[in-house]
Amino acid sequence: MRHTVVTVGVICPAPVEYRTCREGLRLSNEVKLAGRLVSSRSEKGMKIIAVQAGQGKTQCASATQLIIDRFEPEMILDVGGAGALSPELAIFDIVCGEYAYEYDICTIEKFPCYADDLTTSTILPDLSEEGKDILHQFEEQVKSERSTGFVIGNIASGERVVEEKALREELHSTFQAVACNWESSAVLKAAKLNGVKAMAFRVITDKAGEKVAEEIKANWKKALMILYPVLEDFLRGGWLLRILDSLKKQQ
């Protein structure tokens, strides 16, 4: 059901991701809900609700369900940091996810046997040519105005730190995944099971290699301070509303 006010739920795994989101999106009205911090902002036909979900798939799936049950959002956004699997990605680039592959449930060799259950899409594959054009316009704006990379691609999502070259290359080649993180598959799957549209915006904090811990420590907060102004542009600049309108035309 399309609401007069479009409600957007933003799922932030780690405390630093939530705090930086709250600052970057200028959220307030912070309360504790089911043991989690939740903040919000309503303006110009849109209500944004961010939750400090907790790291990992279990906590993020639970938080996504909480936001869906309590606020009935029209859109769920999976946000936070990520490691680069593609050698073409640089630290601080932003990835807009198309598919998430939950690779840690079984061996990668056996993944095809469970592919239907372990693969979840965002709204991107469902976009019409009009919707794709809107997203690409936003991509060009980010690149020109924010001077940062913006890549549309797949995400490998599993609760394992990718710090070995062999695993990084295998995830990249098997799934054509450009980035990796722990939680995207959980957030997107919870939204999909509830029939709620979802997107993923992740910023590169590390190159998913032997220096992953060092790079995350050095880049995490800086990367998030790049991500959330871009997300603010996407939400407040009318880009999301235009994409939702394009989807509505397809119904």
C-alpha positions in Angstrom: 0.0 0.0 0.0 1.4 3.4 -1.0 1.3 5.8 1.9 0.7 9.5 1.7 4.0 9.9 3.6 6.6 7.5 2.3 8.3 5.7 5.2 11.9 4.5 4.8 13.6 2.1 7.3 17.4 2.3 7.5 19.1 -0.7 9.0 22.5 0.2 10.5 24.4 -2.7 11.9 27.2 -1.3 14.1 26.9 1.5 16.6 29.3 3.7 14.6 27.1 3.1 11.5 24.0 4.1 13.4 25.6 7.2 15.0 27.0 8.5 11.8 23.7 7.8 10.0 21.8 9.8 12.7 24.2 12.7 12.2 24.4 12.5 8.4 20.6 12.3 7.9 19.9 14.7 10.7 17.7 12.4 12.6 16.3 13.0 16.1 13.4 11.8 18.3 15.7 9.0 19.5 14.0 6.3 21.6 14.7 2.7 22.6 12.5 0.1 21.0 12.8 -3.6 21.8 16.3 -2.9 23.2 17.5 -1.0 20.1 18.1 2.7 19.5 15.8 4.2 16.9 15.8 7.7 15.6 13.7 9.4 12.9 12.9 12.5 10.9 9.8 13.6 8.9 9.9 16.2 6.2 8.4 16.8 2.7 6.3 13.7 2.4 9.0 11.3 3.8 9.6 9.7 7.1 13.1 8.2 7.7 13.5 5.8 10.6 17.0 4.4 11.4 17.7 1.6 13.8 20.9 0.5 15.5 20.4 -3.2 14.6 23.6 -4.8 15.9 26.2 -6.6 13.8 25.7 -9.9 12.0 22.8 -11.5 10.1 20.7 -12.5 13.1 20.5 -9.1 14.7 20.0 -7.3 11.4 17.2 -9.6 10.2 15.5 -9.2 13.6 15.8 -5.4 13.4 14.5 -5.3 9.9 11.4 -7.3 11.0 11.0 -4.9 14.0 11.0 -1.8 11.7 8.6 -3.5 9.3 6.2 -4.6 12.0 6.2 -1.3 13.9 6.3 1.3 11.0 5.2 -0.4 7.8 7.9 1.2 5.6 7.6 1.3 1.9 11.3 0.9 1.5 14.1 -0.8 3.6 17.7 0.4 3.1 20.6 -1.8 4.0 23.6 0.5 4.8 27.1 0.5 6.2 30.6 -0.5 5.4 31.9 -3.2 3.0 35.1 -4.8 1.7 36.1 -4.5 -2.0 36.1 -7.7 -4.0 36.6 -6.0 -7.4 40.1 -4.7 -8.0 38.5 -1.8 -9.7 36.9 -0.5 -6.5 38.7 2.0 -4.3 38.3 2.7 -0.7 35.4 5.2 -0.1 33.6 4.1 -3.3 29.9 3.4 -2.8 28.2 0.2 -4.0 24.5 0.1 -4.8 23.6 -3.6 -4.5 21.7 -5.5 -7.1 21.8 -9.1 -5.8 23.2 -10.4 -2.4 24.6 -13.9 -2.2 24.7 -15.6 1.2 27.9 -17.6 0.7 28.6 -18.8 4.2 25.8 -21.4 4.6 27.5 -24.0 2.5 30.7 -24.4 0.4 30.8 -22.2 -2.6 31.0 -25.4 -4.8 27.6 -26.5 -3.4 26.0 -23.0 -3.6 24.0 -23.8 -6.8 22.1 -26.5 -4.9 20.7 -23.8 -2.6 20.9 -20.8 -4.9 17.2 -19.9 -4.7 17.2 -19.7 -0.9 20.6 -18.0 -0.7 20.2 -15.3 -3.4 18.2 -12.2 -2.7 17.6 -9.2 -5.0 17.0 -5.6 -4.3 14.5 -3.6 -6.4 17.2 -3.0 -9.1 16.4 -6.1 -11.3 12.7 -5.0 -11.3 13.3 -1.5 -12.5 11.9 -0.4 -15.8 14.1 1.5 -18.3 12.7 4.7 -16.7 13.7 3.5 -13.3 17.2 2.4 -14.4 17.7 5.8 -16.1 16.8 7.6 -12.9 19.3 5.6 -10.9 22.0 6.2 -13.5 21.3 9.9 -13.4 21.8 9.8 -9.6 25.0 7.8 -10.2 26.3 10.5 -12.5 25.4 13.2 -9.9 27.3 11.4 -7.2 30.4 11.1 -9.3 30.3 14.7 -10.4 29.2 16.5 -7.2 30.7 14.2 -4.5 33.9 13.1 -6.4 33.5 9.6 -5.3 32.9 6.3 -7.1 29.4 4.9 -7.3 29.0 1.3 -8.6 26.0 -0.8 -9.2 26.8 -4.5 -8.5 26.4 -7.7 -6.6 27.3 -8.2 -2.9 28.7 -11.4 -1.3 27.2 -11.5 2.2 28.5 -13.9 4.9 29.6 -13.7 8.5 33.3 -14.2 7.6 36.0 -11.6 7.3 37.4 -11.9 3.8 41.1 -11.5 4.3 42.5 -14.2 2.0 43.3 -13.5 -1.6 41.9 -16.9 -2.8 38.5 -16.3 -1.1 38.3 -12.7 -2.4 38.9 -13.8 -6.0 36.5 -16.8 -5.7 33.7 -14.6 -4.5 34.3 -12.1 -7.2 34.5 -14.6 -10.0 31.7 -16.9 -8.8 29.0 -14.3 -8.0 30.4 -11.4 -10.0 30.3 -9.7 -6.6 32.1 -6.3 -6.3 31.8 -6.1 -2.5 31.4 -8.2 0.6 29.8 -7.7 4.1 28.1 -9.6 6.9 24.5 -8.4 6.8 23.1 -7.4 3.4 21.6 -10.8 2.7 19.8 -10.9 6.0 18.3 -7.4 5.6 17.2 -7.9 2.0 15.8 -11.4 2.7 13.7 -10.2 5.7 12.3 -7.4 3.5 11.6 -9.7 0.6 9.8 -12.2 2.8 7.5 -9.4 4.0 6.9 -8.0 0.5 8.8 -4.8 1.2 11.0 -3.1 -1.4 14.7 -2.9 -0.5 17.9 -1.3 -1.6 21.5 -1.6 -0.4 24.1 1.2 -0.1 27.5 0.2 1.1 30.7 2.2 1.3 34.1 0.5 0.8 36.2 0.6 4.0 38.8 -2.0 3.0 40.3 -4.1 0.2 39.3 -7.4 1.7 42.9 -8.5 2.1 45.6 -9.2 4.7 45.3 -5.6 5.9 41.6 -5.7 6.4 41.6 -5.0 10.2 44.1 -2.1 9.8 42.1 -0.6 6.9 38.7 -0.8 8.6 40.1 0.9 11.7 41.6 3.7 9.6 38.7 4.2 7.1 35.4 3.1 8.7 34.3 6.5 10.1 35.7 8.5 7.2 33.9 6.2 4.7 30.6 6.5 6.5 30.9 10.3 6.5 31.0 10.0 2.7 28.1 7.5 2.5 25.4 9.3 4.4 25.5 12.6 2.6 25.1 10.7 -0.6 22.1 8.8 1.0 20.7 12.2 2.1 20.9 13.4 -1.5 19.1 10.2 -2.6 16.3 10.6 -0.1 15.8 14.3 0.1 16.6 15.0 -3.6 13.6 13.1 -4.7 15.5 10.3 -6.4 13.9 7.6 -4.3 10.4 9.0 -4.8 11.0 9.0 -8.6 12.1 5.4 -8.5 9.1 4.4 -6.5 6.8 6.2 -8.9 8.4 4.4 -11.8 7.8 1.1 -10.1 4.2 2.0 -9.5 3.7 2.7 -13.2 4.7 -0.9 -13.9 1.9 -2.4 -11.7 
